[in-house]
Amino acid sequence: MIKLLVGLGNPGNEYEDTRHNAGFWWVDAVARELKISWVPDRSYHGLVARTTVNGRNLWLLEPQTFMNLSGKSVSALARFFKIQPDEILVAHDELDLPPGEAKLKRGGSHAGHNGLRDIHAQLGTADYWRLRIGVGHPGDKAEVVSWVLKKPMLEHRKAIDESIHRSVTALPLLLNGEMEKAMALIHTSKPPRPKPPRPAKAPDAEPPANV
């Protein structure tokens, strides 16, 4: 069961709307859903929110260390409250998924993501859950840094927000450890549109009267 939800990003107004802050966008949406507020906590190098769901404690965390030192914040809180790696879910931007898609997975490589790289190092393991929020790829590896530190175009931002909303609806499943069911909901790009009702068949026309 998940006890700690982490969103990755960079602090400061200049980064607020950039692709690299998709993890912040997600955990902010969770905080709104749960109606809880952020509190700065220097002990954990971040913004922290805490609540109780189904009688169990749940922590939300936004590291304020900048992306490259995210693990410093995550490990400090996890170790103090004795939260195991497999009870942690980290939401982050994902270059290899298009805007509008999100994927849930456990473990795996950090794939060059500096926030994940530091979390791997600080926890000493990759065995935590990750919510990969698609932000798309610029197409050129040399442009990746510039890409993630820029705002997405409006169409992409709307698609990202849709994927965030969809994944937040899976929150009860995530918190109960029903990960396969959560995956089934989160991995659906878009719900199918209902088919419009078929028009009623017009009655056969009456034959013209003889003149």
N, C-alpha and C positions, 0 to 999 in steps of 0.2 A: 504494500500500500504506500502511496506517495505521502510524505510528510513535509517535504520542502519543495516549493515551486520557485525556480530562479528564472529571471529574464535577463539576457545579456544585452549590453549596449554601452554607450559612452555618455557620461554626465555632461550637462551644459546645454544651453539653448541652441548653440551652433550645430549640435549633433542630433537634436531632438527628433527631427523628421527625416533623418538619413536611413538608408537601408540597413545599416549595421545595427540600428536600434530596434529592429523588428521584435527582438526578445522583450525589450522594455514595453513595446506596444501590447504584446500579448499579456504579460503579467499585470500591466495596468488594467487591461480589460477584465482579468480575473478579479482584481481588487474591487473594481466597480460592481461586478456580479455578486461578490460576497459582501459588499457594502462595508469595506474596511479601509482604513487610512494608513498611509505610509508615515513612518517615524524614523528620522536619522538615528543611526546607532554606530558610534565609533568603534565599539567592540567588534563589530562584524563588517566594518568598512563599507557600509551601504545603507540603503533605505530598507526598513523591515516592517512587515505587517504580520499580525498574528491573530488567529481566530480559532474557533473550535467547530468542527464539522462531524456530526454523528458521534459526539463524545470524544473525538480525537483531536489533538493539537495539530494545527497546520500553520506553517510559516511561509511567507512570501518574501523574496529577496531581490533587490536591484543593486548589484555591486556598483559602488561609486569610485572604483579604483582605476577606471579606464579599462578597456577590453583586455589588454595584454596581461593584466593582473587579476582577472576575475576569480581565479582559484583561491586567491588570498582571502577573499570575502566568503566564498562558498565553504571552504574548508573550516574557517573560523566558526561559523554558525553550526555547521554539521557536527563538528567535533564536540562543541560545548553541549549540544542537546542530544548527543549520541545518536545522530541520524545516519543510517547506513547508506552507502552509495546507491543501492538499488531502491532506496526510498526517496531519491532525489530526481526531479525532472527539471531539465534545463532547456529553455526555449531560446532559439537563436536563429539568425538569418542563414539561409542556405542558398548558395549560388547554383547548385546543381538541380534545383527545382524551379519551375516557372512561377511567377506571381499567380496566386490563386490556389496553389497546391501546398499541402503540409503533410509531413510524414512523421510518425512516431516510431522510434526504435530504441533498443537498449544496447549500449556498448558501441564498439566500432571505432574507427580511426577518427582523429580530429580533422583530417583532410585539409590541413593548413590553416584552420580557423584558430586564431591566436587565443581567443577566449577559452575555447575547448582545450587547446593545448595546455594552458595553465591549470585548468581544472583537473585534467588528467594527471599533471605533475603533482599538484597539491593534495589530491585525494589518494594518489598512488595507484589509481585504477581508472579504467574506462567504463566500469560496470555500473553506469547510471543511465537513467532514461533521458532521451533527447527528443524534443519537438522541433523538427526542422521546418522552418517557415520559408517557403520559396520566395526569393527576390529576383530570380533570373541571373543570367551571366552576360557580361558585356561582349563575349565572343573572343576576347583577346586577353590572355593571362596578364599581360603588362598593364591592363587597364582596371584590374580587379580592385586595387586599393582605392582608386579614384571613384569607381562605381559604387562601392559600399558606403563611401563617405559623402554621397550625393543623395538628394531627395529623388524618389521614384517619380516618374511621370504620373499624372492623375489617374489614368486608366489602370496602371500597375498598382498604385496605392489602394484603389478601390478593391482590386482583386485580392491584395494582401489582407485588407481589412475583412473581406468576406471569409478568407481561410481562418483568420483569427477568431471571428465570431463562431464559425462552425466548430473549431477545436474547443472553444470555451463551453459549448453545449455538451461536450464530452466530459466535462469536469467531474460530475458525480461518478462516472465510470472509472476515471483515473484515480480518484481518491479511494475507491473501493477495491482497487487492484484488478479491475476487469479490463485488462489491457487489450485483449483481442477484440472485445466489443468496441472499445474506444478507438482502436485502429480502424475498424470497419466504418465508423462514423467520420473520423478525421480524414481518412484517405479518399473519401468521396469528393471529387473536385467540386461538383455542383449537383444539388439535388435535381432530378429530372423535372422538367416542367409538365404540369398536368395537361393532358390533351384537351383541346377545346371540345365542348359537346358537339356531336354531329347534329346538323339541322334536321328537323323533322321532315320526313318525306312528304312532298306535296301530294295531295290526292290526285288520282288520274283525272285529266280534264274530261269533261262531258263532251260527247260528240256534238258537233253543231246541229242545230235543229234544221229539218228540211224546210226549204223556202218554197 
